Amino acid sequence: IRMYKQKMLQSAQTATEPNFMDTLPLDAFDFPKLRAGDTVEGNIVSVSPTQILVDIHYKSDAVVDPREMERLDKDFLAALAAGDPISAVVVQPEDRDGNVVISLSRAQQDQDWEQAEELLDSQNVFEGVITGYNRGGVIVRVGRVRGFVPASQLSPQWQGQQDAEADPEQRWARLVGQKLQLKVVELDRLRNRLILSERIAMRDVRKGQKDR
């Protein structure tokens, strides 16, 4: 009887003790609903050659899209470390394992588009390097965004150096690696269109020199 009374007393005490789960606010587990295309901020949990885990302060960790892992620059991967803050774009709100799938390169590209938009708004002259060419002109990247300088917007000095009889696909090949002074003259993010001009940039540079 004495043991039975002790068990009953212990049960009563346990019933009166507050449960940890009961003390949490009602919205403690209410996480904002993520959608594909959302930008999230977080901290790297772990990095390996095959997987990057990121804590985005959500109900589960986020994983970098496995298809993107194969394309990420090795130097970029080597610079990542646990605890580093990082931005990412949601690719899939939840995969079959319950993790959020994210893209690091898309977030970086978004930042580069924002930089290009600032250059368009400010009309500041910036320096770019020719990384490629096609029939109509040369390619200069603003971060990871592909910018295009039409042949008509190149300085006359380059026009005069080209062989008129050369293959149109190759006439600008010798300019790869050349640094140019440029301005953003047209931007359409939805169409992935970024047009740059060396002619206008050099005109503004000369005008600034004359004013000084």
Secondary structure, DSSP 8 states (H G I E B T S, - for coil): -HHHHHHHHHHHHHHHS--HHHHS-TTTT------TT-EEEEEEEEE-SS-EEEE-SSSS-EEE-HHHHTTS-HHHHHH--TT-EEEEEEEES--TTS-EEEEHHHHHHHHHHHHHHHHHHHT--EEEEEEEEETTEEEEEETTEEEEEEGGGS-HHHHHHS-TTS-TTTTTGGGTT-EEEEEEEEEETTTTEEEEEHHHHHHHHHHHHHH-
